[in-house]
Amino acid sequence: MTAPSCKRRFRNCNEFGLCVNIGQDGYVLAEDVKTFESIFLYVVKGNGKIGKMFKTDYLDLNEGKFYDIKDYENDDVIFKSDEEFYLIGFNNINQDSWRGRLLEPDETKLDLKSIYDKPEPVYSRCFIVCFDGNPSVNGHQLKRFDYSEVIYPKEYNIELNGGAIGFFIKTS
């Protein structure tokens, strides 16, 4: 009997990182507090559980879902797959503050005005990351791991086409 395995890759995107884990059913991954930098997680394929090591609470991870896991940032973390999996983590490599979410299926325009048009100016940088499928932004088709800074006041027309795009705001 062979132990389940996992392929791991990391992409430095200057302001953030993308951590990819592709593995087999039953794989267990443990990372210490110094190594674990993911603050958001998208599950492309599979299901599993993630939790703080030696704690009783955990998150059930499900295919096609996006998770805010900032609460795990200062802990040792463990993940166990329930089936073959493909995970993409959004990593906080510069110890900044971030907000993130998936664009909604009915979201056809990226509305940056709601972020920037406020009485007090906001100087946040915003990014999009393609997690899955073949969505398009302003007619440009994206593939997995494509990312771009989105800049106010430019408008962005979104066609998800069944894909998944993360939207991230660097707040510090």
C-alpha positions as CSV (number, residue, x, y, z in Angstrom):
1,M,0.0,0.0,0.0
2,T,1.4,3.4,-0.9
3,A,0.7,6.6,1.0
4,P,-1.5,9.3,-0.7
5,S,0.6,12.0,-2.4
6,C,0.2,15.7,-3.3
7,K,1.9,18.0,-5.8
8,R,2.5,21.5,-4.5
9,R,3.3,24.6,-6.4
10,F,3.7,28.3,-5.5
11,R,3.4,31.4,-7.7
12,N,4.7,34.7,-6.4
13,C,2.5,37.5,-7.8
14,N,4.4,40.3,-6.0
15,E,1.6,41.6,-3.9
16,F,0.3,38.1,-3.0
17,G,1.0,34.5,-3.7
18,L,-1.0,31.6,-5.2
19,C,-0.4,28.2,-3.5
20,V,-1.6,25.1,-5.4
21,N,-2.1,21.6,-3.9
22,I,-3.3,18.7,-6.1
23,G,-3.5,15.4,-4.4
24,Q,-5.0,12.0,-3.7
25,D,-7.8,10.8,-1.5
26,G,-6.7,10.5,2.1
27,Y,-3.8,12.9,1.9
28,V,-2.9,14.8,5.0
29,L,-1.0,18.1,4.9
30,A,0.3,19.9,8.0
31,E,1.9,23.3,7.9
32,D,3.4,25.2,10.8
33,V,2.6,28.8,11.6
34,K,5.8,30.1,9.8
35,T,4.9,28.3,6.6
36,F,1.1,28.7,6.3
37,E,0.3,32.0,4.6
38,S,-3.1,31.2,2.9
39,I,-5.9,33.6,3.9
40,F,-8.4,32.6,1.3
41,L,-9.0,29.2,-0.3
42,Y,-10.8,28.0,-3.4
43,V,-11.6,24.3,-3.9
44,V,-11.5,23.5,-7.6
45,K,-12.0,19.8,-7.0
46,G,-12.8,17.5,-4.2
47,N,-13.7,17.8,-0.5
48,G,-11.8,17.7,2.7
49,K,-11.4,19.3,6.1
50,I,-9.0,22.1,7.3
51,G,-8.5,23.0,10.9
52,K,-6.1,24.4,13.5
53,M,-3.8,21.7,14.7
54,F,-4.9,20.1,18.0
55,K,-8.2,22.0,18.1
56,T,-11.6,20.4,17.7
57,D,-13.2,22.8,15.3
58,Y,-12.6,22.6,11.6
59,L,-14.1,23.7,8.2
60,D,-15.6,21.2,5.8
61,L,-14.2,22.2,2.4
62,N,-16.4,21.6,-0.7
63,E,-15.8,21.6,-4.4
64,G,-16.5,25.0,-6.1
65,K,-16.5,26.9,-2.8
66,F,-14.5,29.9,-1.6
67,Y,-13.3,30.2,2.0
68,D,-12.0,33.1,4.1
69,I,-9.5,31.4,6.3
70,K,-7.8,34.4,7.9
71,D,-8.6,33.0,11.3
72,Y,-6.0,30.3,10.6
73,E,-3.2,32.7,9.8
74,N,-1.4,32.5,13.2
75,D,-1.8,28.8,13.8
76,D,-0.4,25.5,12.8
77,V,-2.8,24.1,10.2
78,I,-3.8,20.6,9.1
79,F,-5.8,19.5,6.0
80,K,-7.1,16.1,5.2
81,S,-8.7,15.2,1.9
82,D,-11.8,13.0,1.6
83,E,-11.2,12.5,-2.1
84,E,-8.9,13.6,-4.9
85,F,-8.5,17.3,-4.6
86,Y,-7.3,20.5,-6.2
87,L,-6.9,23.6,-3.9
88,I,-5.8,27.1,-4.7
89,G,-4.8,29.3,-1.8
90,F,-4.5,33.1,-1.9
91,N,-1.4,33.8,0.2
92,N,-0.6,36.9,2.2
93,I,3.1,37.0,1.5
94,N,3.8,40.6,2.6
95,Q,1.7,40.5,5.9
96,D,-0.9,42.9,4.5
97,S,-4.6,43.1,5.2
98,W,-6.9,41.8,2.6
99,R,-10.6,41.4,1.9
100,G,-11.7,38.8,-0.7
101,R,-14.7,37.1,-2.3
102,L,-15.8,35.3,-5.4
103,L,-17.6,37.3,-8.1
104,E,-21.2,36.2,-8.1
105,P,-22.7,34.3,-11.1
106,D,-25.1,37.3,-11.8
107,E,-22.3,39.9,-11.5
108,T,-21.7,41.2,-15.0
109,K,-19.8,44.4,-14.1
110,L,-17.1,44.9,-11.5
111,D,-18.3,47.9,-9.5
112,L,-15.2,49.6,-8.1
113,K,-17.2,52.8,-7.4
114,S,-18.6,51.2,-4.3
115,I,-15.1,51.0,-2.9
116,Y,-13.6,54.3,-4.1
117,D,-16.5,56.8,-4.2
118,K,-16.6,57.7,-0.5
119,P,-16.3,60.9,1.4
120,E,-12.9,59.8,2.6
121,P,-10.7,58.7,-0.3
122,V,-9.7,55.0,-0.4
123,Y,-6.3,54.1,-1.8
124,S,-6.7,50.3,-1.8
125,R,-5.3,48.2,-4.6
126,C,-7.7,45.6,-6.1
127,F,-6.9,42.4,-8.0
128,I,-8.8,39.6,-9.7
129,V,-7.6,36.0,-9.9
130,C,-9.1,33.3,-12.2
131,F,-9.6,30.2,-10.2
132,D,-11.5,28.0,-12.6
133,G,-13.1,27.7,-16.0
134,N,-12.9,30.1,-18.9
135,P,-14.4,33.4,-17.7
136,S,-13.8,36.7,-19.6
137,V,-13.1,40.2,-18.5
138,N,-13.7,43.0,-21.0
139,G,-13.7,40.4,-23.8
140,H,-10.4,38.9,-22.8
141,Q,-10.7,35.2,-21.9
142,L,-8.9,34.1,-18.8
143,K,-7.4,30.8,-17.8
144,R,-6.7,29.4,-14.4
145,F,-4.1,31.4,-12.4
146,D,-4.4,34.5,-14.6
147,Y,-4.5,37.6,-12.4
148,S,-4.6,41.4,-12.9
149,E,-4.9,44.5,-10.9
150,V,-8.2,46.3,-11.6
151,I,-8.0,50.0,-11.5
152,Y,-10.6,52.7,-10.7
153,P,-12.4,54.3,-12.6
154,K,-12.1,51.8,-15.4
155,E,-15.2,49.5,-15.8
156,Y,-14.8,45.8,-16.1
157,N,-17.4,43.7,-17.9
158,I,-17.5,40.1,-16.5
159,E,-18.7,36.9,-18.1
160,L,-18.1,34.0,-15.7
161,N,-19.2,31.3,-18.2
162,G,-19.4,28.9,-15.3
163,G,-15.9,29.8,-14.1
164,A,-14.7,31.3,-10.9
165,I,-12.9,34.7,-10.4
166,G,-11.8,35.9,-7.0
167,F,-11.8,39.7,-6.2
168,F,-9.3,40.9,-3.6
169,I,-8.8,44.3,-2.0
170,K,-5.5,45.1,-0.3
171,T,-6.6,47.2,2.6
172,S,-3.2,48.0,4.1
